[in-house]
Amino acid sequence: MGTENSSVDISEPLLVNPNGNEEKEEYLREEVPEWKEQITIRGLVVSAVLGSLFCIITHKLNLTVGIIPSLNVAAGLLGFFFVKTWTGFLTKIGFFTKPFTKQENTVIQTCVVACYGLAFSGGFGSSLIAMDQRTYELIGPDYPGNRAEDVKNPGLGWMMGFMFVVSFLGLFSLVPLRKVMVLDYKLTYPSGTATAMLINSFHTKTGAELAGNQVRQLGKYLSISFVWSCFKWFFSGVGDSCGFDNFPSFGLTLFRNTCPLRHQPYSLELFGFNRNPREPGSEDTANCSDTNMASFSCRFYFDFSPTYVGCGLICPHLVNCSVLLGAIISWGFLWPFISEHAGDWYPADLGSNDFKGLYGYKVFISIALILGDGIYNLVKIIIITIREMWRASSKHTTLPVVTEVNDDESSQLQSVEKMRDEVFLKDRIPTWFAASGYVGLAAISIATIPMIFPPLKWYLVLGSYILAPALAFCNSYGTGLTDWSLASTYGKIGLFIIAAAVGQDGGVIAGVAACAVMMSIVSTAADLMQDFKTGYLTFSSAKSMFVSQLIGTAMGCVIAPLTFWMFWTAFEIGSPDGPYKAPYAVIFREMAILGVQGFSELPKYCMEMCGGFFAAALVINLVRDVTPKKFSQYIPIPMAMAVPFYIGAYFAVDMFVGTVILFVWEKLNRKDAEDYAGAVASGLICGDGIWTIPSAILSIMRIEPPICMYFGPSASS
C-alpha cells in the first residue's frame, strides 16, 4: 500500500526470475498446464482451510483496530507448504501424485485472497454491524437522527444471502478490460507482481530451499504465538481489566489514566492474583469513575499482542510511526486538553459514550481525518488516471515506461514476454459472457436487496449498479498505479449520497447498506485485476484465474459470515469495554446520520476542530506529494493517524514495537530481514488468530479464565 509516483520505470528483467540464463531458458522450455489442470481438488481443499484461517484473522483485526495488512505472501507460502507436504507424504508411502506447479500455487493464492477479501469488503466490521442494536444504543436513543427503526441485527441467513447477491458483480464488471489493464497499459499492480515473483521463486531449486526455511520460521512463530495467547488467557479473568492486556508497561502514572471506560470500581494491588477482584466488599478497591476519568482514557501501554506486533513487522515503517504519532497527538495532548473543559464545552455529567461529550470529539475528528485523506487520494488518483490515459492515447508515453533491453539477453526476454502474452490471451473469457453475467446478477440483486434492506429501494440499487463499473475501473486503475485500493472511500461516498437521498425515513439503513454494496463491487474488481497480473507473470491462464476467483468468492460468501458469526455469538462485539470494540461500526452509523441529519447537536467547537483536521489531512497529503521522496518518506499518513484517535494508543505501541524490531533486524542483517520478516509476522498473526477458535468455544461454553492478574501501587506508596 502506498502513494508512489505514478510513472514507474520497469525493466523487463525484473519480471523474470533473475537467476541467470539457465532459468530464463527453463521458462521457455516449461510446459504450461491447461487451465482446467491448474484447478485441482487438493488446491481447493487447501484454499478452504487457509481461507477460513485468514477470514478469522481479518475479522479479528477488523473488529479491533481496522488495520489489515496484506496476507497475500502468507497465502502463497502456506499454500506451497501444505501441498508440498501432502504430495511428499503420499510419495513416501508409494502413491503417485501430480506435480505441484506454480500455476496451481497461483490458483490457491487467488482463491484464498478472494475468500478472506470478503471478510473486509463485506462490511462485517463496519457497515453491516453499524445497523445493530448495540451500535444504536451506544450512540444513544435520544441522539438526533438515530432512530430505533433503523436497526437490523446480524443474522447468518440474510448475511450469506447478501454476500451471494453482491459479491460476484465486481468480478464480471471489468473482465473485458483485462487485456487493456495488464498488457496495453502494463499497469504494475505492485502487490500482484511481488506475489508472482514469490511464487515463481518457490518453484526453482534455490527458491524451494528458501521457501522451506520461511515455512519453518512461520511454523515456529505460529507455535510461539498460539502458546503465548493461550497462556495470556489463563490470567485474563472476567471482564477487561485483568491479565497482560493491562500490564502497566509505562508505569502506573500513565496506567492510572487507562481506567477502563466504565463506571465501576477497579481493583489495585502490587501484583495480585485473584479469582474475582471486583467481589463486593473487597478492601482493595479504588473507585475510578471520576467524571473526567470515566470519559478519558489514555490507553498508553503495551498489551503483548502477537497480532499487532506482527502487523508492525508487515506494515511499512511510515504507517506504524503515523499510527503512533496519531496516538500521541490524540491521547497524549488533545483529549486531555478537551477533558479539562468538561462543564464548559460539554456537560460534565455525561456518560463515557455520549456523543454530546468527549466521545463525540473522538468519533467526529476521526471521521474528518479519514474523509480528508480519502477524498484527497480519490481526486489524486482520478487525475493521475485521466492524465496517464491521455498520454497513452496520444502516444507520448506508455504506462508504465518499459525500459528497452539492448544486450544479448533481449531476444530471450522478448520470447518470455511473448510466451506470457500467448498464455494470458489463449483461454479467452467472452465479452458477452461477462456482460450477461453482470446484467443477470444485477437483476437478481436489484430484486433481492430491497427485501433485505427495505429502505434501499430498487431504483437506488439500479443507479448504484449503473455507476459501479466506472468506479470499479477507477479503483482498479488506481490500484495498478499506486497499490492503494480506495474501496472504503467509494463506499463512504455512496453512503452519504444514498443516506441524503432517502432522508430521515430509513436513510441510515439505506446508506450503510449502499456502502457495503459499493465496497464489495469496487474491491473485488481491483482484487481480480491484481490476480490477473499475478497469473500473467506466473504463466497462469486468465480463465483459471477468473474461475478460481469465482470459487474463492463463493467460499467467502459462506466462510466469511460463518467465521463472523463465531465472533458474534462468542464475544460482545461493539462493546466499548470489550476487546472487540468494532470502532468502524459507530463511525459508519454516524456518517449515515450526518448524511441524513447534518451537523447538529455536536459539542462546542467540535465542528471547528473537524474542519481543521479535515484541512490538515488535505495539506499533509499535498505536502507529501510535492516534496522530494527523501523528505516525503518521513511525512505521516493521515489515514493511519486517524485510527488511534478513536480506538486508543495500546495497539499503536504494539505496532511500533514491531517496526522497531524490523528496523534493528534490517540494520543487523538486511537480507535475513527481507527473507524472513514476512514469515515471522505471518506466524505471529496466524498463531494468535488460531487461538481465537478455542477462545470462542470456551466463551460459548461459558468457561471463564481461572485467574485474574492485575496491577497496582504497593501499599507504601
C-alpha positions as MATLAB code, in Angstrom:
seq = 'MGTENSSVDISEPLLVNPNGNEEKEEYLREEVPEWKEQITIRGLVVSAVLGSLFCIITHKLNLTVGIIPSLNVAAGLLGFFFVKTWTGFLTKIGFFTKPFTKQENTVIQTCVVACYGLAFSGGFGSSLIAMDQRTYELIGPDYPGNRAEDVKNPGLGWMMGFMFVVSFLGLFSLVPLRKVMVLDYKLTYPSGTATAMLINSFHTKTGAELAGNQVRQLGKYLSISFVWSCFKWFFSGVGDSCGFDNFPSFGLTLFRNTCPLRHQPYSLELFGFNRNPREPGSEDTANCSDTNMASFSCRFYFDFSPTYVGCGLICPHLVNCSVLLGAIISWGFLWPFISEHAGDWYPADLGSNDFKGLYGYKVFISIALILGDGIYNLVKIIIITIREMWRASSKHTTLPVVTEVNDDESSQLQSVEKMRDEVFLKDRIPTWFAASGYVGLAAISIATIPMIFPPLKWYLVLGSYILAPALAFCNSYGTGLTDWSLASTYGKIGLFIIAAAVGQDGGVIAGVAACAVMMSIVSTAADLMQDFKTGYLTFSSAKSMFVSQLIGTAMGCVIAPLTFWMFWTAFEIGSPDGPYKAPYAVIFREMAILGVQGFSELPKYCMEMCGGFFAAALVINLVRDVTPKKFSQYIPIPMAMAVPFYIGAYFAVDMFVGTVILFVWEKLNRKDAEDYAGAVASGLICGDGIWTIPSAILSIMRIEPPICMYFGPSASS';
ca = [
       0.000    0.000    0.000;
       1.367    3.406   -0.836;
       1.188    6.562   -2.899;
       4.284    6.335   -5.013;
       4.668    8.347   -8.169;
       2.558    7.011  -10.972;
       5.223    6.940  -13.658;
       7.076    3.762  -12.828;
      10.093    2.632  -14.813;
      10.139   -1.130  -15.031;
      12.875   -3.036  -16.725;
      11.588   -6.331  -18.048;
      14.291   -8.436  -16.312;
      12.643   -7.545  -13.016;
       9.628   -9.521  -14.150;
      11.675  -12.659  -14.722;
      13.306  -14.718  -12.024;
      16.769  -13.122  -12.143;
      18.946  -16.181  -11.617;
      20.743  -16.290  -14.942;
      20.218  -17.627  -18.418;
      19.525  -21.199  -17.302;
      16.321  -20.244  -15.519;
      15.260  -17.993  -18.400;
      15.674  -20.937  -20.748;
      13.682  -23.020  -18.259;
      10.801  -20.552  -18.638;
      10.848  -21.149  -22.383;
      11.059  -24.947  -22.038;
       8.434  -25.478  -19.369;
       5.056  -26.894  -20.321;
       2.100  -24.820  -19.220;
      -0.841  -26.948  -17.991;
      -4.306  -26.457  -19.454;
      -6.499  -24.134  -17.422;
      -8.628  -26.992  -16.049;
      -5.488  -28.791  -14.828;
      -4.427  -25.696  -12.887;
      -7.507  -26.034  -10.649;
      -7.260  -29.169   -8.503;
      -9.286  -30.732   -5.698;
      -6.296  -30.626   -3.330;
      -5.789  -26.961   -4.167;
      -9.414  -26.124   -3.395;
      -9.276  -28.009   -0.069;
      -6.138  -26.095    0.941;
      -7.804  -22.855   -0.205;
     -10.842  -23.513    2.007;
      -8.661  -24.230    5.060;
      -6.459  -21.166    4.553;
      -9.464  -19.024    3.612;
     -11.126  -19.908    6.923;
      -7.973  -19.076    8.881;
      -7.457  -15.749    7.111;
     -11.146  -14.828    7.489;
     -10.766  -15.287   11.253;
      -7.632  -13.120   11.262;
      -9.298  -10.447    9.131;
     -12.398  -10.360   11.357;
     -10.235  -10.089   14.460;
      -8.282   -7.148   13.043;
     -11.416   -5.563   11.591;
     -13.272   -5.742   14.904;
     -10.380   -4.407   16.973;
      -8.336   -1.783   15.122;
      -9.479   -1.865   11.493;
      -5.929   -2.057   10.077;
      -5.492   -5.154    7.913;
      -2.075   -5.891    6.402;
      -1.734   -7.794    3.151;
      -1.705  -11.541    3.729;
      -1.041  -12.447    0.072;
       2.518  -13.570    0.790;
       1.362  -15.775    3.662;
      -1.345  -17.275    1.414;
       1.184  -18.168   -1.277;
       3.712  -19.509    1.228;
       1.251  -21.619    3.221;
      -0.345  -22.937    0.037;
       3.080  -24.061   -1.156;
       3.827  -25.656    2.222;
       0.553  -27.597    2.560;
       0.535  -29.048   -0.945;
       4.261  -29.862   -0.898;
       3.853  -31.588    2.459;
       0.854  -33.575    1.236;
       2.468  -34.659   -2.037;
       5.712  -35.521   -0.238;
       3.822  -37.695    2.251;
       1.898  -39.546   -0.472;
       5.068  -40.108   -2.491;
       6.821  -41.650    0.532;
       4.030  -44.194    1.058;
       4.072  -45.174   -2.616;
       1.241  -43.157   -4.176;
       1.672  -41.290   -7.441;
       0.853  -37.576   -7.249;
       0.584  -34.897   -9.899;
       3.479  -32.407   -9.823;
       2.756  -29.213   -7.887;
       3.087  -26.377  -10.381;
       3.346  -22.643   -9.866;
       0.053  -22.295  -11.739;
      -1.681  -24.422   -9.098;
       0.088  -22.392   -6.392;
      -1.245  -19.209   -8.024;
      -4.782  -20.611   -8.122;
      -4.603  -21.417   -4.389;
      -3.352  -17.936   -3.579;
      -6.107  -16.376   -5.719;
      -8.810  -18.495   -4.054;
      -7.603  -17.614   -0.552;
      -7.394  -13.874   -1.265;
     -10.879  -13.859   -2.832;
     -12.249  -15.714    0.201;
     -10.769  -13.606    3.002;
     -11.200  -10.399    1.000;
     -14.949  -10.645    1.609;
     -14.328  -10.587    5.369;
     -13.205   -6.990    4.811;
     -15.155   -5.735    1.795;
     -18.356   -7.405    3.007;
     -18.648   -4.800    5.769;
     -18.632   -7.218    8.715;
     -16.513   -4.830   10.775;
     -18.130   -1.615    9.563;
     -21.332   -1.114    7.577;
     -23.244   -4.302    8.416;
     -22.819   -4.050   12.180;
     -23.393   -0.283   12.045;
     -27.063   -1.288   11.819;
     -27.176   -3.391   15.006;
     -28.917   -2.685   18.306;
     -25.724   -2.236   20.298;
     -24.374    0.469   17.978;
     -27.756    2.205   18.076;
     -27.723    2.181   21.900;
     -24.074    3.247   22.020;
     -24.837    6.407   20.040;
     -27.931    6.990   22.170;
     -31.694    6.714   21.567;
     -32.098   10.470   22.109;
     -29.406   11.401   19.586;
     -30.967   13.307   16.642;
     -31.359   11.092   13.583;
     -30.595    7.860   15.477;
     -33.942    6.072   15.208;
     -34.926    2.749   16.748;
     -36.475    1.812   13.389;
     -33.028    1.941   11.765;
     -31.828   -1.242   13.441;
     -31.066   -4.593   11.786;
     -29.167   -7.106   13.859;
     -26.757   -9.541   12.187;
     -28.284  -12.831   11.070;
     -26.450  -15.704    9.451;
     -29.117  -16.253    6.800;
     -29.502  -12.735    5.479;
     -25.755  -12.042    5.632;
     -24.983  -15.096    3.466;
     -27.745  -14.126    1.058;
     -26.470  -10.571    0.856;
     -22.925  -11.782    0.173;
     -24.095  -14.036   -2.656;
     -26.123  -11.337   -4.430;
     -23.468   -8.572   -4.324;
     -20.022  -10.205   -4.213;
     -19.866  -11.582   -7.773;
     -20.798   -8.374   -9.582;
     -17.334   -6.858   -9.258;
     -15.776   -9.913  -10.914;
     -17.891   -9.521  -14.070;
     -17.652   -5.725  -14.268;
     -14.080   -5.460  -15.589;
     -13.310   -8.840  -17.183;
     -13.441   -7.402  -20.745;
     -10.732   -4.881  -19.791;
      -8.163   -7.398  -18.531;
      -6.049   -7.103  -21.720;
      -6.180   -3.312  -21.615;
      -5.135   -3.120  -17.961;
      -2.444   -5.827  -17.935;
      -1.000   -5.840  -21.470;
      -1.779   -2.485  -23.084;
      -1.275   -0.127  -20.143;
       1.147   -2.546  -18.463;
      -0.061   -1.488  -15.022;
       2.336   -2.676  -12.344;
      -0.051   -3.850   -9.579;
       2.887   -3.978   -7.118;
       1.342   -6.495   -4.709;
       0.357   -8.796   -7.562;
       3.832   -8.535   -9.088;
       5.526   -9.228   -5.743;
       3.302  -12.258   -5.132;
       4.078  -13.601   -8.612;
       7.819  -13.227   -8.077;
       7.492  -15.062   -4.772;
       5.555  -17.949   -6.323;
       7.981  -18.143   -9.246;
      10.881  -18.361   -6.797;
       9.214  -21.190   -4.849;
       9.297  -23.394   -7.905;
      13.049  -23.197   -8.510;
      15.721  -25.226   -6.708;
      17.110  -22.295   -4.721;
      13.670  -20.793   -4.157;
      12.267  -24.055   -2.805;
      15.038  -24.186   -0.207;
      14.322  -20.619    0.899;
      10.584  -21.355    0.989;
      11.268  -24.334    3.263;
      13.224  -22.112    5.648;
      10.443  -19.496    5.573;
       7.853  -22.139    6.393;
       9.929  -23.326    9.359;
      10.147  -19.753   10.665;
       6.423  -19.275   10.147;
       5.639  -22.516   11.987;
       7.996  -21.656   14.832;
       6.472  -18.242   15.494;
       2.945  -19.530   14.905;
       3.517  -22.029   17.722;
       5.030  -19.380   19.993;
       2.140  -17.001   19.300;
      -0.507  -19.681   19.905;
       1.072  -20.862   23.186;
       1.518  -17.266   24.384;
      -2.103  -16.385   23.615;
      -3.237  -19.480   25.499;
      -1.001  -18.548   28.456;
      -2.398  -15.000   28.481;
      -5.946  -16.332   28.594;
      -5.394  -18.131   31.904;
      -4.627  -14.806   33.617;
      -7.193  -12.611   31.846;
     -10.007  -13.110   34.381;
     -13.539  -11.829   33.811;
     -14.103   -8.511   32.063;
     -11.484   -6.244   30.541;
      -9.238   -5.255   33.461;
      -7.091   -8.327   34.051;
      -4.082  -10.013   32.526;
      -1.177   -8.986   30.344;
      -3.534   -6.888   28.239;
      -3.461   -4.395   31.107;
       0.233   -4.529   32.000;
       1.440   -1.042   33.136;
       4.459   -1.105   30.823;
       4.996    2.673   31.024;
       4.440    2.940   34.769;
       1.405    3.395   36.954;
       1.096    7.135   36.347;
       0.008    6.553   32.762;
      -1.719    3.332   33.704;
      -3.981    5.132   36.213;
      -5.202    7.151   33.244;
      -6.140    3.932   31.492;
      -9.087    3.228   33.734;
     -11.496    1.244   31.521;
     -14.376    3.204   30.045;
     -16.887    2.088   32.618;
     -18.424    3.357   35.842;
     -17.390    0.623   38.259;
     -14.627    0.041   40.800;
     -11.217   -1.182   39.713;
      -9.028   -3.317   41.929;
      -5.426   -2.235   42.546;
      -2.675   -4.305   44.119;
       1.079   -4.591   43.679;
       0.924   -7.843   41.730;
      -2.293   -9.570   42.616;
      -3.802  -12.881   41.608;
      -7.464  -13.215   42.411;
     -10.423  -15.151   41.119;
     -12.723  -12.134   41.298;
     -11.080   -8.784   42.059;
     -14.412   -6.954   41.830;
     -16.015   -9.018   44.564;
     -18.394   -6.903   46.638;
     -16.846   -5.765   49.860;
     -13.276   -6.154   48.685;
     -10.975   -3.958   50.759;
      -8.544   -3.125   47.981;
     -10.828   -1.339   45.546;
     -10.477    2.203   44.335;
     -13.271    3.944   42.507;
     -12.065    5.136   39.160;
     -15.348    6.563   37.989;
     -14.392   10.188   38.401;
     -16.174   12.283   35.783;
     -13.114   13.098   33.710;
     -11.546    9.677   34.205;
     -14.691    7.893   33.131;
     -14.723    9.754   29.848;
     -10.978    9.945   29.320;
      -8.606    7.040   28.908;
      -5.001    7.372   27.718;
      -4.601    3.670   26.989;
      -0.822    4.043   26.740;
       0.553    0.575   27.392;
       1.993   -2.472   25.647;
      -0.545   -5.300   25.726;
       1.706   -8.139   24.477;
      -0.450   -8.833   21.413;
       1.347  -11.028   18.827;
      -1.153   -9.926   16.168;
      -0.328   -6.221   16.388;
       3.406   -6.841   16.707;
       3.108   -8.966   13.548;
       1.222   -6.150   11.814;
       4.075   -3.836   12.768;
       6.532   -6.205   11.093;
       4.493   -6.271    7.858;
       3.284   -2.679    7.600;
       5.772   -0.054    6.351;
       7.692    1.905    8.976;
       5.852    5.067    7.955;
       2.441    3.537    8.630;
       3.474    2.330   12.091;
       5.057    5.664   13.010;
       1.979    7.510   11.706;
      -0.257    5.389   13.939;
       1.912    6.118   16.982;
       2.022    9.838   16.159;
      -1.769    9.891   15.931;
      -1.984    8.175   19.329;
       0.385   10.695   20.926;
      -1.420   13.719   19.443;
      -4.890   12.499   20.424;
      -4.484   10.594   23.702;
      -1.368   12.431   24.846;
      -2.458   16.021   24.190;
      -5.824   16.632   22.509;
      -8.182   14.532   24.653;
      -6.588   15.628   27.970;
      -6.923   19.263   26.790;
     -10.592   18.840   25.874;
     -11.367   16.904   29.066;
     -10.135   19.883   31.089;
     -13.037   21.887   29.641;
     -15.724   19.476   30.832;
     -18.561   21.571   32.209;
     -17.832   24.374   29.758;
     -17.606   22.827   26.308;
     -19.872   19.925   27.185;
     -21.842   18.801   30.291;
     -19.546   17.260   32.888;
     -22.014   14.569   33.969;
     -22.305   12.768   30.626;
     -21.529    9.081   30.242;
     -18.302    7.924   28.656;
     -20.039    7.019   25.371;
     -22.274   10.065   24.980;
     -21.793   11.840   21.651;
     -22.546   15.186   23.272;
     -19.341   14.829   25.311;
     -15.713   13.814   24.756;
     -16.825   10.718   22.836;
     -18.292   12.978   20.153;
     -14.947   14.721   19.642;
     -13.205   11.351   19.281;
     -15.593    9.992   16.654;
     -16.091   13.101   14.532;
     -12.442   14.169   14.440;
     -11.555   10.607   13.367;
     -14.168   10.853   10.610;
     -12.755   14.209    9.481;
      -9.233   12.797    9.116;
     -10.465    9.669    7.306;
     -12.613   11.653    4.866;
      -9.904   14.252    4.246;
      -7.335   11.591    3.406;
      -9.780    9.518    1.350;
     -11.121   12.430   -0.720;
      -7.620   13.736   -1.449;
      -6.394   10.354   -2.665;
      -9.561    9.772   -4.666;
      -9.176   13.076   -6.535;
      -5.442   12.469   -6.948;
      -5.892    9.006   -8.463;
      -8.670   10.205  -10.793;
      -6.355   12.985  -12.039;
      -3.466   10.528  -12.464;
      -5.750    8.101  -14.305;
      -7.013   10.755  -16.737;
      -3.511   12.111  -17.317;
      -1.912    8.743  -17.978;
      -4.746    7.551  -20.214;
      -4.428   10.753  -22.239;
      -0.684   10.237  -22.518;
      -1.147    6.654  -23.660;
      -3.765    7.580  -26.237;
      -1.661   10.433  -27.602;
       1.358    8.118  -27.981;
       3.583   10.410  -25.898;
       4.389    7.596  -23.491;
       3.047    4.371  -22.098;
       2.331    3.428  -18.509;
       4.476    2.109  -17.057;
       7.536    3.045  -19.072;
       9.242   -0.136  -20.283;
      12.988    0.211  -20.454;
      14.414   -1.265  -23.618;
      16.911   -4.067  -23.063;
      19.638   -3.870  -25.672;
      22.071   -6.554  -24.528;
      22.429  -10.137  -25.694;
      19.572  -11.281  -23.456;
      16.956   -9.151  -25.207;
      15.752  -11.906  -27.536;
      15.241  -14.313  -24.610;
      13.368  -11.666  -22.652;
      11.169  -10.869  -25.631;
      10.460  -14.578  -26.051;
       9.443  -14.882  -22.395;
       7.155  -11.877  -22.692;
       5.650  -13.222  -25.912;
       5.010  -16.560  -24.206;
       3.318  -14.793  -21.291;
       1.088  -12.860  -23.700;
       0.120  -16.042  -25.539;
      -0.752  -17.902  -22.338;
      -2.700  -14.928  -20.978;
      -4.730  -14.487  -24.178;
      -5.127  -18.167  -25.040;
      -8.168  -19.000  -22.896;
     -10.497  -16.126  -23.628;
     -13.426  -15.097  -21.466;
     -16.089  -13.926  -23.957;
     -17.251  -10.343  -23.541;
     -20.871  -11.436  -23.980;
     -20.453  -13.837  -21.056;
     -19.095  -11.090  -18.771;
     -21.779   -8.592  -19.839;
     -24.656  -11.039  -19.498;
     -23.272  -12.238  -16.163;
     -23.173   -8.677  -14.816;
     -26.665   -7.838  -16.084;
     -28.148  -11.099  -14.792;
     -26.549  -10.794  -11.345;
     -27.538   -7.123  -11.159;
     -31.167   -8.016  -11.915;
     -31.188  -10.657   -9.151;
     -29.547   -8.209   -6.759;
     -31.948   -5.369   -7.597;
     -34.863   -7.650   -6.772;
     -33.285   -9.146   -3.633;
     -31.556   -6.292   -1.782;
     -34.775   -4.298   -1.101;
     -36.145   -7.437    0.574;
     -33.145   -7.498    2.920;
     -32.994   -3.707    3.404;
     -36.453   -2.234    2.623;
     -35.330    1.442    2.776;
     -32.839    0.781   -0.061;
     -35.290    0.921   -2.968;
     -34.739   -0.956   -6.230;
     -34.100    2.190   -8.266;
     -31.311    3.236   -5.883;
     -29.687   -0.188   -6.299;
     -30.080    0.116  -10.082;
     -28.404    3.531  -10.044;
     -25.539    2.121   -7.984;
     -25.008   -0.715  -10.472;
     -25.008    1.677  -13.428;
     -22.204    3.698  -11.808;
     -20.356    0.724  -10.305;
     -18.326   -0.369  -13.393;
     -16.928    3.142  -13.836;
     -15.961    3.356  -10.163;
     -14.542   -0.177  -10.276;
     -12.400    0.823  -13.264;
     -11.106    3.931  -11.440;
     -10.261    1.900   -8.342;
      -8.597   -0.911  -10.326;
      -6.576    1.526  -12.405;
      -5.518    3.428   -9.293;
      -4.558    0.203   -7.539;
      -2.435   -0.743  -10.539;
      -0.638    2.592  -10.332;
      -0.197    3.043   -6.601;
      -1.127   -0.294   -4.953;
      -3.690    1.649   -2.945;
      -7.304    0.444   -3.089;
      -9.822    3.154   -2.202;
     -12.799    0.806   -1.908;
     -13.804    2.168    1.506;
     -13.685    5.746    0.170;
     -16.033    4.912   -2.703;
     -18.250    3.168   -0.162;
     -18.365    6.241    2.084;
     -19.275    8.478   -0.848;
     -22.131    6.126   -1.727;
     -23.169    6.114    1.934;
     -23.515    9.915    2.094;
     -25.330   10.176   -1.256;
     -27.883    7.413   -0.582;
     -28.463    8.460    3.043;
     -29.148   12.057    1.964;
     -31.379   10.893   -0.918;
     -33.557    8.648    1.277;
     -33.768   11.117    4.148;
     -34.841   10.561    7.734;
     -37.259    7.726    6.971;
     -34.731    4.893    6.592;
     -31.735    6.887    5.349;
     -29.357    5.364    7.899;
     -30.070    1.742    6.902;
     -30.113    2.599    3.188;
     -26.815    4.498    3.449;
     -24.784    1.848    5.248;
     -26.272   -0.917    3.052;
     -25.329    1.013   -0.101;
     -21.837    1.435    1.336;
     -21.494   -2.355    1.704;
     -22.708   -2.882   -1.878;
     -20.292   -0.362   -3.388;
     -17.307   -1.526   -1.321;
     -17.861   -5.117   -2.384;
     -18.004   -4.306   -6.111;
     -15.007   -1.972   -6.369;
     -12.864   -4.065   -4.018;
     -13.422   -7.409   -5.770;
     -12.834   -5.802   -9.177;
      -9.442   -4.467   -8.048;
      -8.558   -7.848   -6.496;
      -9.407   -9.601   -9.764;
      -7.130   -7.331  -11.810;
      -4.376   -7.804   -9.230;
      -4.742  -11.578   -9.617;
      -4.759  -11.309  -13.417;
      -1.363   -9.603  -13.110;
      -0.098  -12.385  -10.824;
      -1.401  -15.005  -13.232;
       0.190  -13.243  -16.195;
       3.629  -13.323  -14.552;
       3.326  -16.971  -13.451;
       2.114  -18.233  -16.869;
      -1.320  -18.989  -15.422;
      -4.397  -18.967  -17.615;
      -6.678  -15.941  -17.372;
      -9.621  -18.356  -17.365;
      -8.200  -20.307  -14.401;
      -7.694  -17.013  -12.552;
     -11.294  -15.982  -13.199;
     -12.723  -19.372  -12.223;
     -10.592  -19.522   -9.065;
     -11.828  -16.031   -8.164;
     -15.408  -17.240   -8.598;
     -14.738  -20.316   -6.444;
     -12.907  -18.274   -3.799;
     -15.719  -15.723   -3.721;
     -18.301  -18.498   -3.322;
     -16.228  -19.884   -0.432;
     -16.049  -16.415    1.096;
     -19.824  -15.958    0.865;
     -20.160  -18.919    3.242;
     -16.945  -18.816    5.293;
     -16.844  -15.064    5.991;
     -20.371  -14.955    7.552;
     -19.753  -18.209    9.457;
     -16.481  -17.026   10.985;
     -18.043  -13.647   11.799;
     -20.945  -15.471   13.451;
     -18.436  -17.274   15.658;
     -17.204  -13.898   16.915;
     -20.739  -12.532   17.218;
     -22.005  -15.405   19.365;
     -18.860  -15.803   21.486;
     -17.961  -12.175   22.267;
     -19.663   -8.863   22.925;
     -18.983   -7.253   19.574;
     -19.157   -3.469   19.702;
     -18.870   -3.152   23.466;
     -16.517   -0.239   24.300;
     -15.361   -2.195   27.363;
     -14.510   -5.400   25.497;
     -11.657   -6.479   23.234;
     -13.809   -6.321   20.063;
     -14.903   -2.703   20.033;
     -15.767   -2.651   16.306;
     -14.751    1.013   16.040;
     -15.929    1.486   12.480;
     -19.481    0.427   13.319;
     -20.026    3.646   15.261;
     -18.138    5.713   12.683;
     -20.166    4.413    9.720;
     -23.504    4.842   11.526;
     -22.532    8.380   12.460;
     -21.619    9.092    8.834;
     -25.062    7.907    7.752;
     -26.706   10.068   10.420;
     -24.665   13.045    9.202;
     -25.890   12.378    5.660;
     -29.490   12.391    6.902;
     -29.408   14.946    9.703;
     -26.496   17.247    9.042;
     -24.213   18.606   11.747;
     -26.393   19.129   14.779;
     -26.034   18.592   18.494;
     -22.228   18.433   18.279;
     -20.222   19.514   21.334;
     -18.795   23.030   21.482;
     -16.007   23.709   18.946;
     -16.293   20.146   17.627;
     -17.289   21.308   14.144;
     -14.391   23.766   14.028;
     -11.925   21.082   15.106;
     -13.282   18.676   12.481;
     -12.794   21.311    9.810;
      -9.256   21.924   10.996;
      -8.315   18.238   10.956;
     -10.015   17.735    7.568;
      -7.940   20.592    6.132;
      -4.825   19.235    7.867;
      -5.322   15.861    6.162;
      -5.518   17.571    2.764;
      -2.442   19.711    3.439;
      -0.342   16.823    4.787;
      -1.130   14.729    1.709;
      -0.356   17.643   -0.603;
       2.975   18.272    1.134;
       3.797   14.543    0.863;
       3.228   14.655   -2.888;
       5.095   17.862   -3.709;
       8.207   17.279   -1.588;
      11.115   15.099   -2.758;
      10.920   11.444   -1.773;
      13.874   11.714    0.602;
      11.753   14.087    2.709;
       8.225   12.820    1.970;
       9.086    9.367    3.355;
       9.087   10.964    6.816;
       5.741   12.791    6.467;
       2.941   10.885    8.262;
      -0.152    9.381    6.604;
      -3.387   10.985    7.899;
      -5.489    7.831    7.392;
      -3.125    5.857    9.647;
      -3.071    8.688   12.207;
      -6.875    8.696   12.397;
      -7.307    5.123   13.671;
      -5.919    5.593   17.227;
      -7.828    8.866   17.664;
     -10.887    6.743   18.366;
      -9.566    3.330   19.399;
      -6.694    4.154   21.744;
      -2.905    4.035   21.871;
      -2.306    0.461   23.018;
      -2.210   -1.151   19.560;
      -0.069    1.730   18.255;
       2.542    0.821   20.870;
       2.403   -2.833   19.781;
       2.817   -1.967   16.103;
       5.669    0.390   16.900;
       7.409   -2.424   18.800;
       7.071   -4.499   15.621;
       8.556   -1.756   13.453;
      11.476   -1.263   15.894;
      12.216   -4.999   15.780;
      12.201   -4.896   11.978;
      14.373   -1.763   11.884;
      17.016   -3.306   14.143;
      16.827   -6.576   12.205;
      17.418   -4.722    8.933;
      20.432   -2.963   10.397;
      21.944   -6.223   11.655;
      21.164   -8.407    8.627;
      19.097   -6.855    5.844;
      18.974   -9.997    3.703;
      17.631  -12.140    6.540;
      15.085   -9.448    7.366;
      13.896   -9.301    3.743;
      13.710  -13.109    3.519;
      12.070  -13.931    6.844;
      10.296  -10.854    8.297;
       7.087  -11.620    6.392;
       7.143  -15.261    7.517;
       7.742  -14.322   11.170;
       4.985  -11.704   11.070;
       2.557  -14.126    9.406;
       3.347  -16.728   12.077;
       2.638  -14.259   14.894;
      -0.648  -13.172   13.307;
      -1.799  -16.699   12.379;
      -0.957  -18.200   15.800;
      -2.963  -15.545   17.621;
      -5.741  -15.927   15.051;
      -5.905  -19.712   15.532;
      -6.221  -19.216   19.304;
      -9.395  -17.233   18.613;
     -11.170  -20.503   17.737;
     -10.650  -22.306   21.098;
     -11.149  -18.976   22.873;
     -14.532  -18.551   21.193;
     -15.507  -22.143   22.024;
     -14.593  -21.589   25.691;
     -16.609  -18.376   25.710;
     -19.652  -20.053   24.137;
     -19.417  -22.815   26.764;
     -19.258  -20.083   29.461;
     -15.844  -21.293   30.680;
     -14.099  -18.263   32.189;
     -10.328  -17.842   32.721;
      -9.439  -19.182   36.212;
      -7.153  -16.322   37.315;
      -7.274  -12.522   37.208;
      -3.845  -10.920   37.285;
      -3.938   -7.191   37.896;
      -1.515   -4.449   38.825;
      -1.418   -1.526   41.205;
       0.796    0.516   43.543;
       2.400   -1.038   46.586;
       0.840   -0.348   49.986;
       3.685    2.010   50.979;
       3.002    4.322   48.031;
];
